[in-house]
């Protein structure tokens, strides 16, 4: 990591690993009836990175906050009415991670985009099997 890395960039690997571990532990330790609320909390967790990077970079704030709020709204509607929408929001976030490889919006490390895309799409796939 370069000496010019921001505190946000230096902390990102730890935050990402902690997030994945927390999601796994929540699913292992909490009752199965909490599946969809846990998935919504996981969705909310994945929505912070891009707005945070946009704020630090001073660019793309409206875009990143708007996209995150849209995913949160679709996820909440899914939580309350049709879990398939929640799964779709998580999968769509994984697709967004992939699209960000082409430079859309706030810049984040390549390894993060790849790791997040894999996690989001795999998690959405596992959740889809519970529908």
DSSP file (Angstrom, degrees, kcal/mol; ACC not computed):
  #  RESIDUE AA STRUCTURE BP1 BP2  ACC     N-H-->O    O-->H-N    N-H-->O    O-->H-N    TCO  KAPPA ALPHA  PHI   PSI    X-CA   Y-CA   Z-CA
    1    1 A X              0   0    0      0, 0.0     9,-0.0     0, 0.0     8,-0.0   0.000 360.0 360.0 360.0 138.7    0.0    0.0    0.0
    2    2 A X    >   -     0   0    0      1,-0.1     3,-1.5     2,-0.1     0, 0.0  -0.262 360.0-119.6 -72.4 157.7    1.4    3.4   -0.9
    3    3 A X  T 3  S+     0   0    0      1,-0.3    -1,-0.1     0, 0.0     0, 0.0   0.676 113.2  62.7 -67.8 -16.0    2.5    5.9    1.7
    4    4 A X  T 3  S+     0   0    0      2,-0.0    -1,-0.3     0, 0.0    -2,-0.1   0.443  74.6 126.0 -88.6  -0.3   -0.1    8.3    0.3
    5    5 A X    <   -     0   0    0     -3,-1.5     2,-0.1     1,-0.1     0, 0.0  -0.291  60.6-123.4 -61.2 140.7   -3.0    5.9    1.2
    6    6 A X     >  -     0   0    0      1,-0.1     4,-2.5     4,-0.0     5,-0.2  -0.370  24.7-106.3 -78.3 162.6   -5.8    7.6    3.2
    7    7 A X  H  > S+     0   0    0      1,-0.2     4,-2.1     2,-0.2     5,-0.2   0.876 123.3  56.4 -55.9 -35.8   -6.8    6.2    6.6
    8    8 A X  H  > S+     0   0    0      1,-0.2     4,-1.0     2,-0.2    -1,-0.2   0.924 109.0  45.0 -61.5 -44.3  -10.0    4.9    4.8
    9    9 A X  H  > S+     0   0    0      1,-0.2     4,-0.5     2,-0.2     3,-0.2   0.881 112.5  51.0 -68.1 -37.6   -7.9    3.0    2.3
   10   10 A X  H  < S+     0   0    0     -4,-2.5     4,-0.3     1,-0.2     3,-0.3   0.851 114.3  44.0 -68.9 -32.4   -5.6    1.6    5.0
   11   11 A X  H  X S+     0   0    0     -4,-2.1     4,-2.4    -5,-0.2     3,-0.3   0.624  90.9  87.7 -85.7 -13.2   -8.6    0.4    7.1
   12   12 A X  H  X S+     0   0    0     -4,-1.0     4,-2.9    -3,-0.2     5,-0.2   0.877  83.7  52.8 -58.9 -43.5  -10.6   -1.1    4.2
   13   13 A X  H  X S+     0   0    0     -4,-0.5     4,-2.2    -3,-0.3    -1,-0.2   0.912 113.3  45.1 -59.7 -39.1   -9.0   -4.6    4.2
   14   14 A X  H  > S+     0   0    0     -4,-0.3     4,-2.5    -3,-0.3    -2,-0.2   0.902 114.0  48.9 -69.7 -40.9   -9.8   -4.9    8.0
   15   15 A X  H  X S+     0   0    0     -4,-2.4     4,-2.5     2,-0.2    -2,-0.2   0.915 111.7  49.4 -63.9 -43.0  -13.3   -3.6    7.5
   16   16 A X  H  X S+     0   0    0     -4,-2.9     4,-2.4     2,-0.2     5,-0.2   0.939 113.8  44.7 -63.1 -47.9  -14.0   -5.9    4.6
   17   17 A X  H  X S+     0   0    0     -4,-2.2     4,-2.4    -5,-0.2    -1,-0.2   0.904 114.4  49.7 -63.6 -41.3  -12.8   -9.0    6.4
   18   18 A X  H  X S+     0   0    0     -4,-2.5     4,-2.6     2,-0.2    -1,-0.2   0.887 110.2  51.2 -64.0 -39.5  -14.7   -8.0    9.6
   19   19 A X  H  X S+     0   0    0     -4,-2.5     4,-2.4     2,-0.2    -2,-0.2   0.945 111.3  46.2 -63.1 -49.2  -17.9   -7.4    7.6
   20   20 A X  H  X S+     0   0    0     -4,-2.4     4,-2.3     1,-0.2    -2,-0.2   0.924 114.5  48.5 -60.7 -44.6  -17.7  -10.8    5.9
   21   21 A X  H  X S+     0   0    0     -4,-2.4     4,-2.8     1,-0.2    -1,-0.2   0.907 110.7  51.1 -61.9 -42.6  -16.9  -12.5    9.2
   22   22 A X  H  X S+     0   0    0     -4,-2.6     4,-2.6     2,-0.2    -2,-0.2   0.911 110.0  48.9 -62.9 -42.9  -19.8  -10.7   10.9
   23   23 A X  H  X S+     0   0    0     -4,-2.4     4,-2.0     2,-0.2    -1,-0.2   0.935 113.5  46.8 -63.1 -45.8  -22.3  -11.7    8.2
   24   24 A X  H  X S+     0   0    0     -4,-2.3     4,-2.0    -5,-0.2    -2,-0.2   0.938 113.8  47.9 -61.6 -47.0  -21.2  -15.3    8.5
   25   25 A X  H  X S+     0   0    0     -4,-2.8     4,-2.9     1,-0.2     5,-0.3   0.887 108.5  54.4 -63.7 -39.3  -21.4  -15.3   12.3
   26   26 A X  H  X S+     0   0    0     -4,-2.6     4,-2.1     1,-0.2    -1,-0.2   0.929 111.1  45.7 -60.1 -43.2  -24.8  -13.7   12.3
   27   27 A X  H  < S+     0   0    0     -4,-2.0    -1,-0.2     1,-0.2    -2,-0.2   0.845 117.1  44.8 -69.6 -31.8  -26.1  -16.5   10.1
   28   28 A X  H  < S+     0   0    0     -4,-2.0    -2,-0.2    -5,-0.2    -1,-0.2   0.865 122.1  34.2 -77.3 -36.4  -24.4  -19.2   12.2
   29   29 A X  H  < S+     0   0    0     -4,-2.9     2,-0.2    -5,-0.2    -2,-0.2   0.700 105.2  71.2 -98.0 -22.1  -25.4  -17.9   15.6
   30   30 A X  S  < S-     0   0    0     -4,-2.1     5,-0.0    -5,-0.3     8,-0.0  -0.634  93.3 -87.1 -97.9 156.8  -28.8  -16.3   15.2
   31   31 A X    >   -     0   0    0     -2,-0.2     3,-2.2     1,-0.1    -1,-0.1  -0.195  34.1-116.9 -60.7 150.9  -32.1  -18.3   14.6
   32   32 A X  G >  S+     0   0    0      1,-0.3     3,-1.9     2,-0.2     4,-0.2   0.750 111.3  72.1 -59.6 -25.3  -33.0  -19.1   11.0
   33   33 A X  G 3  S+     0   0    0      1,-0.3     3,-0.3     2,-0.1    -1,-0.3   0.662  90.5  60.9 -65.9 -13.5  -36.1  -17.0   11.4
   34   34 A X  G <> S+     0   0    0     -3,-2.2     4,-2.7     1,-0.2     5,-0.3   0.308  71.0 111.7 -93.0   8.2  -33.7  -14.0   11.3
   35   35 A X  H <> S+     0   0    0     -3,-1.9     4,-2.1     1,-0.2    -1,-0.2   0.902  80.2  39.5 -49.5 -53.1  -32.5  -14.8    7.8
   36   36 A X  H  > S+     0   0    0     -3,-0.3     4,-2.2     2,-0.2    -1,-0.2   0.895 114.5  50.7 -74.4 -40.6  -34.1  -11.9    6.0
   37   37 A X  H  > S+     0   0    0     -4,-0.3     4,-2.3     2,-0.2    -1,-0.2   0.910 112.1  49.6 -60.8 -38.1  -33.4   -9.2    8.6
   38   38 A X  H  X S+     0   0    0     -4,-2.7     4,-2.6     1,-0.2    -2,-0.2   0.922 109.3  51.9 -63.8 -42.6  -29.7  -10.3    8.7
   39   39 A X  H  X S+     0   0    0     -4,-2.1     4,-2.3    -5,-0.3    -1,-0.2   0.884 109.5  49.8 -61.9 -37.6  -29.6  -10.1    4.9
   40   40 A X  H  X S+     0   0    0     -4,-2.2     4,-2.6     2,-0.2    -1,-0.2   0.912 110.3  49.3 -68.9 -40.6  -31.0   -6.6    5.1
   41   41 A X  H  X S+     0   0    0     -4,-2.3     4,-2.2     2,-0.2    -2,-0.2   0.905 111.0  51.3 -61.9 -40.2  -28.4   -5.6    7.7
   42   42 A X  H  X S+     0   0    0     -4,-2.6     4,-1.9     2,-0.2    -2,-0.2   0.909 108.6  51.3 -62.4 -42.1  -25.7   -7.1    5.4
   43   43 A X  H  X S+     0   0    0     -4,-2.3     4,-0.8     1,-0.2    -2,-0.2   0.939 109.3  50.1 -59.7 -47.2  -27.1   -5.0    2.5
   44   44 A X  H >< S+     0   0    0     -4,-2.6     3,-0.8     1,-0.2     4,-0.3   0.892 108.3  54.2 -59.5 -38.8  -26.9   -1.9    4.6
   45   45 A X  H >< S+     0   0    0     -4,-2.2     3,-1.0     1,-0.2     4,-0.4   0.882 106.2  51.0 -62.6 -38.5  -23.3   -2.7    5.5
   46   46 A X  H 3< S+     0   0    0     -4,-1.9     4,-0.4     1,-0.2     3,-0.3   0.628 100.2  66.8 -75.8 -10.1  -22.3   -3.1    1.9
   47   47 A X  T <X S+     0   0    0     -4,-0.8     4,-0.6    -3,-0.8    -1,-0.2   0.484  86.7  68.2 -89.5  -1.7  -23.8    0.3    1.1
   48   48 A X  H <> S+     0   0    0     -3,-1.0     4,-2.0    -4,-0.3     5,-0.2   0.790  82.4  70.0 -87.3 -28.2  -21.4    2.5    3.1
   49   49 A X  H  > S+     0   0    0     -4,-0.4     4,-2.5    -3,-0.3     5,-0.2   0.921  98.3  44.9 -62.5 -50.0  -18.1    2.0    1.2
   50   50 A X  H  > S+     0   0    0     -4,-0.4     4,-2.6     1,-0.2    -1,-0.2   0.926 114.5  46.7 -67.7 -45.1  -18.8    3.9   -2.0
   51   51 A X  H  X S+     0   0    0     -4,-0.6     4,-2.4    13,-0.3    -1,-0.2   0.893 112.6  52.7 -61.3 -35.7  -20.4    7.0   -0.3
   52   52 A X  H  X S+     0   0    0     -4,-2.0     4,-2.2     2,-0.2    -2,-0.2   0.935 111.2  45.2 -64.3 -45.2  -17.5    7.1    2.2
   53   53 A X  H  X S+     0   0    0     -4,-2.5     4,-2.6     1,-0.2    -2,-0.2   0.899 111.9  52.7 -64.9 -39.4  -14.9    7.0   -0.6
   54   54 A X  H  X>S+     0   0    0     -4,-2.6     5,-1.5    -5,-0.2     4,-1.4   0.905 109.4  49.4 -62.1 -40.6  -16.9    9.7   -2.5
   55   55 A X  H  <5S+     0   0    0     -4,-2.4    -2,-0.2     2,-0.2    -1,-0.2   0.921 113.0  46.0 -64.7 -43.8  -16.9   11.9    0.5
   56   56 A X  H  <5S+     0   0    0     -4,-2.2    -2,-0.2     1,-0.2    -1,-0.2   0.891 117.0  44.5 -65.6 -39.4  -13.1   11.5    1.1
   57   57 A X  H  <5S-     0   0    0     -4,-2.6    -1,-0.2     2,-0.2    -2,-0.2   0.662 103.4-132.4 -80.2 -16.1  -12.4   12.1   -2.6
   58   58 A X  T  <5S+     0   0    0     -4,-1.4     2,-0.3     1,-0.2    -3,-0.2   0.765  72.2  96.6  70.7  25.0  -14.8   15.1   -2.8
   59   59 A X  S   <S+     0   0    0     -5,-1.5    -1,-0.2    -6,-0.2    -2,-0.2  -0.990  73.9  15.3-144.9 150.4  -16.4   13.7   -6.0
   60   60 A X  S  > S+     0   0    0     -2,-0.3     4,-2.6    -3,-0.1     5,-0.3   0.694  71.3 140.8  65.0  21.9  -19.5   11.6   -7.0
   61   61 A X  H  > S+     0   0    0     -7,-0.3     4,-2.8     1,-0.2     5,-0.3   0.949  70.7  46.2 -62.0 -49.0  -21.2   12.1   -3.6
   62   62 A X  H  > S+     0   0    0      1,-0.2     4,-2.7     2,-0.2     5,-0.2   0.921 114.1  49.2 -60.3 -44.0  -24.7   12.5   -5.0
   63   63 A X  H  > S+     0   0    0      2,-0.2     4,-2.5     1,-0.2     5,-0.2   0.954 115.0  42.7 -59.1 -51.8  -24.3    9.6   -7.3
   64   64 A X  H  X S+     0   0    0     -4,-2.6     4,-2.1     1,-0.2   -13,-0.3   0.897 117.2  45.5 -67.6 -41.1  -23.0    7.2   -4.6
   65   65 A X  H  X S+     0   0    0     -4,-2.8     4,-2.7    -5,-0.3    -1,-0.2   0.918 113.9  50.4 -67.5 -41.8  -25.5    8.3   -1.9
   66   66 A X  H  X S+     0   0    0     -4,-2.7     4,-2.1    -5,-0.3    -2,-0.2   0.918 111.8  46.2 -62.0 -44.8  -28.4    8.1   -4.4
   67   67 A X  H  X S+     0   0    0     -4,-2.5     4,-2.5    -5,-0.2    -1,-0.2   0.918 113.5  49.8 -64.3 -43.0  -27.5    4.6   -5.6
   68   68 A X  H  X S+     0   0    0     -4,-2.1     4,-2.5    -5,-0.2    -2,-0.2   0.912 110.8  49.1 -63.6 -42.2  -27.0    3.4   -2.0
   69   69 A X  H  X S+     0   0    0     -4,-2.7     4,-2.4     2,-0.2    -1,-0.2   0.878 110.2  51.8 -65.0 -36.8  -30.4    4.9   -0.9
   70   70 A X  H  X S+     0   0    0     -4,-2.1     4,-2.5     2,-0.2     5,-0.2   0.940 111.3  46.3 -64.8 -46.1  -32.0    3.2   -3.9
   71   71 A X  H  X S+     0   0    0     -4,-2.5     4,-2.6     1,-0.2    -2,-0.2   0.909 112.8  50.9 -61.3 -41.1  -30.6   -0.2   -3.0
   72   72 A X  H  X S+     0   0    0     -4,-2.5     4,-2.4     2,-0.2    -1,-0.2   0.898 110.9  48.8 -63.3 -40.5  -31.5    0.3    0.7
   73   73 A X  H  X S+     0   0    0     -4,-2.4     4,-2.5     2,-0.2    -2,-0.2   0.930 112.7  46.0 -66.2 -45.8  -35.1    1.2   -0.3
   74   74 A X  H  X S+     0   0    0     -4,-2.5     4,-2.4     1,-0.2    -2,-0.2   0.918 113.6  50.8 -62.7 -42.3  -35.5   -1.8   -2.6
   75   75 A X  H  X S+     0   0    0     -4,-2.6     4,-2.7    -5,-0.2    -2,-0.2   0.900 109.9  49.3 -61.5 -41.3  -34.0   -4.0    0.1
   76   76 A X  H  X S+     0   0    0     -4,-2.4     4,-2.3     2,-0.2    -2,-0.2   0.911 109.9  50.4 -66.3 -42.0  -36.4   -2.7    2.7
   77   77 A X  H  X>S+     0   0    0     -4,-2.5     4,-2.2     1,-0.2     5,-0.8   0.915 112.4  49.0 -59.9 -41.2  -39.4   -3.2    0.4
   78   78 A X  H  <5S+     0   0    0     -4,-2.4    -2,-0.2     3,-0.2    -1,-0.2   0.912 109.3  51.3 -63.7 -43.0  -38.1   -6.8   -0.1
   79   79 A X  H  <5S+     0   0    0     -4,-2.7    -1,-0.2     1,-0.2    -2,-0.2   0.900 118.0  38.7 -59.5 -41.0  -37.6   -7.3    3.7
   80   80 A X  H  <5S+     0   0    0     -4,-2.3    -1,-0.2    -5,-0.1    -2,-0.2   0.744 137.3   5.6 -84.8 -24.5  -41.2   -6.2    4.3
   81   81 A X  T  <5S+     0   0    0     -4,-2.2     2,-0.3    -5,-0.2    -3,-0.2   0.741 129.0  12.5-127.7 -49.2  -43.0   -7.7    1.4
   82   82 A X    >>< -     0   0    0     -5,-0.8     3,-2.4     1,-0.1     4,-0.7  -0.866  51.6-155.9-145.2 102.0  -41.1  -10.0   -1.0
   83   83 A X  H 3> S+     0   0    0     -2,-0.3     4,-2.3     1,-0.3     3,-0.2   0.716  90.0  74.2 -54.3 -22.5  -37.6  -11.3    0.0
   84   84 A X  H 3> S+     0   0    0      1,-0.2     4,-2.3     2,-0.2    -1,-0.3   0.843  92.4  54.9 -59.8 -32.4  -36.8  -11.8   -3.7
   85   85 A X  H <> S+     0   0    0     -3,-2.4     4,-2.1     2,-0.2    -1,-0.2   0.873 106.2  51.0 -67.9 -36.5  -36.4   -8.0   -4.0
   86   86 A X  H  X S+     0   0    0     -4,-0.7     4,-2.0     2,-0.2    -2,-0.2   0.919 110.9  48.1 -64.7 -44.1  -33.9   -8.0   -1.1
   87   87 A X  H  X S+     0   0    0     -4,-2.3     4,-2.6     1,-0.2    -2,-0.2   0.906 110.7  52.3 -61.9 -41.4  -31.9  -10.8   -2.9
   88   88 A X  H  X S+     0   0    0     -4,-2.3     4,-2.9     1,-0.2    -2,-0.2   0.885 107.3  52.0 -63.4 -38.7  -32.1   -8.7   -6.1
   89   89 A X  H  X S+     0   0    0     -4,-2.1     4,-1.8     2,-0.2    -1,-0.2   0.905 111.3  46.8 -64.6 -41.0  -30.7   -5.6   -4.4
   90   90 A X  H  X S+     0   0    0     -4,-2.0     4,-1.6     2,-0.2    -2,-0.2   0.921 114.7  46.6 -66.4 -43.8  -27.8   -7.6   -3.0
   91   91 A X  H  X S+     0   0    0     -4,-2.6     4,-1.9     1,-0.2    -2,-0.2   0.906 110.2  53.6 -64.5 -41.1  -27.1   -9.1   -6.4
   92   92 A X  H  X S+     0   0    0     -4,-2.9     4,-2.5     1,-0.2    -1,-0.2   0.859 104.9  54.9 -63.1 -34.7  -27.5   -5.7   -8.1
   93   93 A X  H  X S+     0   0    0     -4,-1.8     4,-2.3     2,-0.2    -1,-0.2   0.892 106.5  51.7 -65.0 -37.6  -24.8   -4.4   -5.8
   94   94 A X  H  X S+     0   0    0     -4,-1.6     4,-1.5     2,-0.2    -2,-0.2   0.874 109.1  49.6 -64.2 -37.2  -22.5   -7.1   -6.9
   95   95 A X  H  X S+     0   0    0     -4,-1.9     4,-2.5     2,-0.2    -2,-0.2   0.906 108.6  53.3 -66.8 -40.9  -23.2   -6.1  -10.5
   96   96 A X  H  X S+     0   0    0     -4,-2.5     4,-2.4     1,-0.2    -2,-0.2   0.908 104.5  55.4 -59.4 -42.0  -22.4   -2.5   -9.6
   97   97 A X  H  < S+     0   0    0     -4,-2.3     4,-0.4     1,-0.2    -1,-0.2   0.903 109.6  47.1 -56.2 -40.8  -19.1   -3.7   -8.1
   98   98 A X  H >< S+     0   0    0     -4,-1.5     3,-1.3     1,-0.2    -2,-0.2   0.912 110.8  50.4 -67.6 -43.5  -18.3   -5.2  -11.4
   99   99 A X  H ><>S+     0   0    0     -4,-2.5     3,-2.1     1,-0.3     5,-0.6   0.832  99.1  67.1 -64.2 -32.8  -19.3   -2.1  -13.4
  100  100 A X  G ><5S+     0   0    0     -4,-2.4     3,-2.1     1,-0.3    -1,-0.3   0.695  80.7  77.5 -64.5 -17.6  -17.1    0.0  -11.1
  101  101 A X  G < 5S+     0   0    0     -3,-1.3    -1,-0.3    -4,-0.4    -2,-0.2   0.755  89.1  59.6 -59.7 -22.0  -14.1   -1.7  -12.6
  102  102 A X  G < 5S-     0   0    0     -3,-2.1    -1,-0.3    -4,-0.2    -2,-0.2   0.310 127.7 -96.8 -92.4   8.8  -14.7    0.6  -15.6
  103  103 A X  T < 5 +     0   0    0     -3,-2.1     2,-0.4     1,-0.3    -3,-0.2   0.614  66.0 157.9  93.8  12.9  -14.3    3.8  -13.5
  104  104 A X      < -     0   0    0     -5,-0.6    -1,-0.3     2,-0.0    -2,-0.0  -0.578  59.2 -28.7 -73.3 126.2  -17.9    4.7  -12.7
  105  105 A X  S    S+     0   0    0     -2,-0.4   -45,-0.1     2,-0.1   -44,-0.1  -0.260 114.6  12.5  74.9-154.6  -18.2    6.8   -9.6
  106  106 A X  S    S-     0   0    0    -46,-0.3     2,-0.4     1,-0.1   -52,-0.1  -0.245  78.6-115.8 -61.8 143.6  -15.9    7.0   -6.6
  107  107 A X        +     0   0    0    -54,-0.2     2,-0.3    -4,-0.0    -1,-0.1  -0.671  39.6 169.8 -83.4 132.2  -12.6    5.2   -6.9
  108  108 A X        -     0   0    0     -2,-0.4     5,-0.1    -8,-0.2   -58,-0.0  -0.934  44.6 -76.2-134.4 159.6  -11.9    2.2   -4.7
  109  109 A X     >  -     0   0    0     -2,-0.3     4,-1.9     1,-0.1     3,-0.5  -0.231  36.8-126.0 -59.1 144.0   -9.1   -0.3   -4.8
  110  110 A X  H  > S+     0   0    0      1,-0.2     4,-2.3     2,-0.2     5,-0.2   0.885 109.5  56.3 -55.9 -43.3   -9.4   -3.0   -7.4
  111  111 A X  H  > S+     0   0    0      1,-0.2     4,-2.6     2,-0.2    -1,-0.2   0.856 106.2  51.8 -61.6 -33.8   -9.1   -5.8   -4.9
  112  112 A X  H  > S+     0   0    0     -3,-0.5     4,-3.2     2,-0.2     5,-0.3   0.937 107.8  50.4 -68.5 -45.6  -12.1   -4.4   -3.0
  113  113 A X  H  X S+     0   0    0     -4,-1.9     4,-2.3     1,-0.2    -2,-0.2   0.926 114.5  44.7 -57.5 -45.0  -14.3   -4.3   -6.1
  114  114 A X  H  X S+     0   0    0     -4,-2.3     4,-2.4     2,-0.2    -2,-0.2   0.940 115.9  45.6 -65.6 -47.9  -13.4   -7.9   -7.0
  115  115 A X  H  X S+     0   0    0     -4,-2.6     4,-2.5    -5,-0.2    -2,-0.2   0.902 114.6  47.9 -63.0 -41.8  -13.9   -9.2   -3.4
  116  116 A X  H  X S+     0   0    0     -4,-3.2     4,-3.2    -5,-0.2     5,-0.3   0.912 110.8  51.0 -67.4 -41.9  -17.1   -7.3   -2.9
  117  117 A X  H  X S+     0   0    0     -4,-2.3     4,-2.4    -5,-0.3     5,-0.3   0.935 112.5  46.5 -60.7 -45.8  -18.5   -8.5   -6.3
  118  118 A X  H  X S+     0   0    0     -4,-2.4     4,-2.4     2,-0.2     5,-0.3   0.939 116.0  45.2 -62.2 -46.9  -17.7  -12.1   -5.5
  119  119 A X  H  X S+     0   0    0     -4,-2.5     4,-3.1    -5,-0.2     5,-0.3   0.956 114.4  47.7 -62.1 -50.3  -19.2  -11.9   -1.9
  120  120 A X  H  X S+     0   0    0     -4,-3.2     4,-2.6     1,-0.2    -2,-0.2   0.919 115.7  43.6 -58.7 -46.8  -22.3  -10.0   -3.0
  121  121 A X  H  X S+     0   0    0     -4,-2.4     4,-2.1    -5,-0.3    -1,-0.2   0.893 116.5  46.6 -70.0 -39.1  -23.1  -12.4   -5.9
  122  122 A X  H  X S+     0   0    0     -4,-2.4     4,-2.4    -5,-0.3    -2,-0.2   0.921 113.9  48.5 -66.6 -42.6  -22.3  -15.5   -3.9
  123  123 A X  H  X S+     0   0    0     -4,-3.1     4,-2.6    -5,-0.3    -2,-0.2   0.918 111.4  49.6 -63.7 -43.7  -24.4  -14.3   -0.9
  124  124 A X  H  X S+     0   0    0     -4,-2.6     4,-2.5    -5,-0.3    -1,-0.2   0.898 110.4  51.5 -62.0 -39.7  -27.3  -13.4   -3.2
  125  125 A X  H  X S+     0   0    0     -4,-2.1     4,-1.2     2,-0.2    -2,-0.2   0.915 110.7  47.1 -63.2 -42.8  -27.1  -16.9   -4.7
  126  126 A X  H  < S+     0   0    0     -4,-2.4     4,-0.3     1,-0.2     3,-0.3   0.904 113.6  48.2 -64.9 -40.9  -27.2  -18.5   -1.3
  127  127 A X  H >< S+     0   0    0     -4,-2.6     3,-1.9     1,-0.2     4,-0.3   0.892 104.9  59.4 -66.5 -37.9  -30.1  -16.4   -0.2
  128  128 A X  H >< S+     0   0    0     -4,-2.5     3,-1.3     1,-0.3    -1,-0.2   0.826  96.6  61.5 -60.2 -30.9  -32.0  -17.1   -3.5
  129  129 A X  T 3< S+     0   0    0     -4,-1.2    -1,-0.3    -3,-0.3    -2,-0.2   0.665 100.1  56.6 -69.5 -13.8  -31.9  -20.8   -2.6
  130  130 A X  T <         0   0    0     -3,-1.9    -1,-0.2    -4,-0.3    -2,-0.2   0.462 360.0 360.0 -94.8  -2.2  -33.9  -19.9    0.5
  131  131 A X    <         0   0    0     -3,-1.3    -1,-0.2    -4,-0.3    -2,-0.1   0.498 360.0 360.0 -71.9 360.0  -36.8  -18.3   -1.4
